[in-house]
Amino acid sequence: MIHLGIKDFIDIVLVGTLLYNLYTVMRRSRSANLFKGVIVLVVIWVMVSYLFEMRLLGGILDRVVNVGALALVVLFQEEIRQFFSRLGSQQHAGRLMSLLRATVGRPGQSGKVNMHDEIMAIVMACVNMGRQRVGALIVVEGHQRLADEVASGEIIDAVVSQRLIENIFFKNSPLHDGALVITGKRLRAAGCILPGSHDNDIPKSLGLRHRAALGISQKSDCLAIIVSEETGSISIARSGTFKLHQTAEELESHLMKAFEQ
């Protein structure tokens, strides 16, 4: 007779949560079927080796699992990287970072940076570009730094300015096709190359800017803002999800939350 205690229940919940998060990452990277196959193999191995105690078949599966563990690390290298990236972007990790910054650096009296002027500059730039059908992709960094993406563009290191943002994405500008990365109160780099998402659920009506915005939001805890060149609508991508057709007030609210986290 099997006796389950509180510790066993917690163990089951933690394993279920881990598998769910792994499956979510795999599904976004077109590896869902492969991941399901691995889970089926693991279940068969557990049943054969520990439940039914089949020595011969269990011994063979033991060797397969031991060798396959190393193969899985190589096979799912990118997915594992995204999983740990996602794990580090959860709210409890963000709160811990904020607490450490407030304790060590003391950035201001309340530990928060006043970004009202910068937020309004970003909002007004997006609204104006939307009216003029100028496409744009703006990424506001979270706790996770986008060092690789910044290195792929041109370093600007300028104060957040509405006119400067609009000039960067002007159709004749050499930097208008890439992404603009914002760190704190600084325009960090422009013309940056972002990783595209492999999610098959992205509507076909959305272009490469939307796919790139979703990709970077899956990789980090950033806020990605997209201004559509075709429709002029403003959308955001965060935590691997889209929010389309945002108003100026909604965009301002999202930016306030992004800068205050």
C-alpha positions in Angstrom: 0.0 0.0 0.0 1.3 3.4 -1.0 1.3 6.2 1.6 1.5 9.7 0.4 2.5 12.5 2.7 2.7 16.3 2.4 6.3 16.0 1.2 5.2 13.6 -1.6 2.4 15.9 -2.6 4.8 18.9 -2.8 7.2 16.7 -4.8 4.5 15.9 -7.3 3.4 19.5 -7.7 7.0 20.7 -8.3 7.6 18.0 -10.9 4.3 18.9 -12.6 5.2 22.6 -12.6 8.7 21.8 -14.0 7.3 19.6 -16.8 4.6 22.2 -17.7 7.2 25.0 -18.0 9.5 22.7 -20.1 6.6 21.8 -22.4 5.7 25.5 -22.8 9.2 26.3 -23.9 9.3 23.3 -26.2 6.0 24.2 -27.8 7.2 27.6 -28.7 10.3 26.2 -30.4 8.5 23.5 -32.5 9.9 20.7 -30.3 6.7 19.8 -28.5 6.3 16.4 -30.3 9.9 15.5 -29.6 9.4 16.5 -25.9 6.3 14.3 -25.7 8.3 11.4 -27.1 11.0 11.8 -24.4 8.3 11.9 -21.7 6.7 8.7 -23.0 10.1 7.0 -23.0 10.8 8.1 -19.4 7.4 6.9 -18.3 8.0 3.5 -19.9 11.5 3.3 -18.3 10.0 4.0 -14.8 7.3 1.4 -15.3 9.6 -1.3 -16.6 12.5 -0.7 -14.1 10.7 0.2 -10.9 7.0 -0.8 -11.2 7.2 -4.2 -13.0 10.9 -4.8 -12.2 11.8 -6.3 -15.6 15.5 -6.7 -15.3 16.5 -7.4 -18.9 14.4 -4.7 -20.6 15.0 -2.4 -17.6 18.8 -2.8 -17.9 18.6 -1.9 -21.6 16.5 1.2 -20.9 18.8 2.2 -18.1 21.7 2.3 -20.7 19.5 4.2 -23.2 18.5 6.8 -20.6 22.1 7.3 -19.3 23.4 7.9 -22.8 20.3 9.8 -23.9 20.6 12.3 -21.1 23.8 13.8 -22.6 22.2 13.7 -26.1 19.2 15.6 -24.8 21.4 18.4 -23.5 22.9 18.9 -26.9 19.6 18.4 -28.7 17.6 20.8 -26.5 20.4 23.3 -26.0 18.5 26.4 -27.1 15.3 25.3 -25.3 17.2 24.7 -22.0 18.7 28.2 -22.3 15.2 29.7 -22.8 13.9 27.7 -19.8 16.5 29.1 -17.4 16.0 32.5 -19.0 12.3 32.3 -18.3 12.9 31.0 -14.8 15.1 34.0 -14.1 12.4 36.4 -15.4 9.7 35.4 -13.0 8.3 38.0 -10.5 10.0 36.6 -7.4 13.4 36.9 -9.1 12.5 40.4 -10.2 11.5 41.4 -6.7 14.8 40.0 -5.3 16.8 42.0 -7.8 14.8 45.2 -6.9 15.4 44.5 -3.2 19.2 44.1 -3.8 19.3 47.3 -5.9 17.4 49.2 -3.2 19.7 47.9 -0.5 23.0 48.3 -2.2 22.6 51.1 -4.7 19.7 53.1 -3.2 18.5 54.6 -6.5 16.4 57.4 -5.2 14.4 57.8 -2.0 11.8 55.1 -2.8 14.1 52.8 -4.8 12.2 53.5 -8.0 13.2 55.7 -10.9 10.9 58.5 -12.0 10.5 57.8 -15.7 7.4 59.9 -16.5 9.1 62.2 -19.0 10.8 59.3 -20.8 7.6 57.2 -20.8 5.7 60.1 -22.4 8.5 60.6 -25.0 8.2 56.9 -26.0 4.4 57.0 -26.1 4.2 60.2 -28.2 6.9 58.9 -30.6 4.9 55.7 -31.1 1.6 57.6 -31.6 3.2 59.9 -34.2 4.9 57.1 -36.1 1.6 55.2 -36.1 -0.2 58.2 -37.7 2.5 58.5 -40.4 2.6 54.7 -41.0 6.2 54.5 -39.9 7.2 51.0 -38.7 9.1 50.7 -35.5 10.3 48.1 -33.0 11.3 49.3 -29.5 12.6 47.0 -26.7 12.6 48.2 -23.1 15.0 46.1 -21.1 13.9 44.4 -17.9 16.2 42.8 -15.3 17.8 40.6 -17.9 20.3 42.4 -20.1 20.3 42.1 -23.8 24.0 42.2 -24.4 24.0 40.1 -27.6 21.2 42.2 -29.2 22.8 45.5 -28.2 26.2 44.3 -29.6 24.5 43.6 -33.0 23.4 47.2 -33.4 24.9 50.7 -33.3 25.6 52.1 -29.8 23.8 55.4 -29.3 23.8 55.9 -25.5 21.6 59.0 -25.6 18.8 60.5 -23.5 15.3 59.2 -24.3 13.9 61.8 -26.7 10.7 61.7 -28.8 12.4 63.4 -31.8 15.4 61.1 -31.7 13.2 58.0 -31.6 11.2 59.3 -34.6 14.4 60.1 -36.5 15.9 56.6 -35.9 12.8 55.0 -37.5 12.5 57.5 -40.3 12.1 55.5 -43.5 15.4 56.8 -45.0 17.3 56.2 -41.8 19.9 53.4 -42.1 18.8 52.2 -38.6 15.0 52.0 -39.2 14.9 48.3 -40.0 16.4 47.1 -36.7 15.2 47.4 -33.1 15.8 50.2 -30.7 16.9 49.0 -27.2 16.2 51.2 -24.2 17.9 50.7 -20.9 16.7 52.9 -18.0 16.7 56.5 -19.1 19.0 55.9 -22.1 18.5 54.9 -25.7 21.2 52.2 -25.6 21.5 51.0 -29.3 19.6 51.1 -32.6 19.5 48.8 -35.6 19.7 45.8 -33.3 19.0 42.3 -34.6 16.5 40.3 -32.5 15.8 36.5 -32.5 12.6 35.6 -34.4 10.0 33.5 -32.8 9.3 30.0 -34.2 5.7 30.0 -32.8 3.3 28.6 -35.4 0.4 30.4 -33.7 1.5 33.8 -34.9 -1.2 35.2 -37.2 0.0 35.5 -40.8 -1.2 39.1 -41.0 1.6 40.0 -38.6 5.0 40.8 -40.1 8.7 40.3 -39.2 8.7 43.0 -36.6 6.0 41.2 -34.6 7.8 37.9 -34.9 11.0 39.5 -33.7 9.2 41.2 -30.8 7.6 37.9 -29.7 11.0 36.2 -30.0 12.8 38.6 -27.7 9.9 38.6 -25.2 10.2 34.8 -25.0 13.9 35.0 -24.4 13.8 37.8 -21.7 11.6 39.8 -19.4 11.7 42.8 -21.7 8.7 44.8 -23.1 8.7 45.0 -26.9 6.7 47.7 -28.7 5.7 47.3 -32.3 4.3 50.1 -34.6 2.9 48.5 -37.7 4.0 50.1 -41.0 0.9 48.8 -42.8 -1.9 49.8 -40.3 -0.1 52.2 -37.9 -1.5 50.3 -34.9 0.6 49.9 -31.8 1.1 46.4 -30.2 3.2 45.0 -27.4 4.8 41.7 -26.7 5.7 40.5 -23.3 6.3 37.1 -21.7 5.7 35.4 -25.1 2.2 36.9 -25.6 0.9 39.7 -27.8 -1.5 42.6 -27.0 -2.5 44.1 -30.2 -4.1 47.5 -31.1 -3.0 49.3 -27.9 -4.1 52.9 -27.2 -1.7 55.6 -26.0 -3.1 55.2 -22.4 -2.6 51.4 -22.5 0.9 51.8 -23.8 1.7 54.3 -21.1 0.4 51.8 -18.5 2.5 49.0 -19.8 5.6 51.2 -19.8 5.0 52.3 -16.3 4.8 48.7 -15.1 8.0 47.8 -17.1 10.1 50.6 -15.6 8.8 50.0 -12.0 9.4 46.3 -11.9 
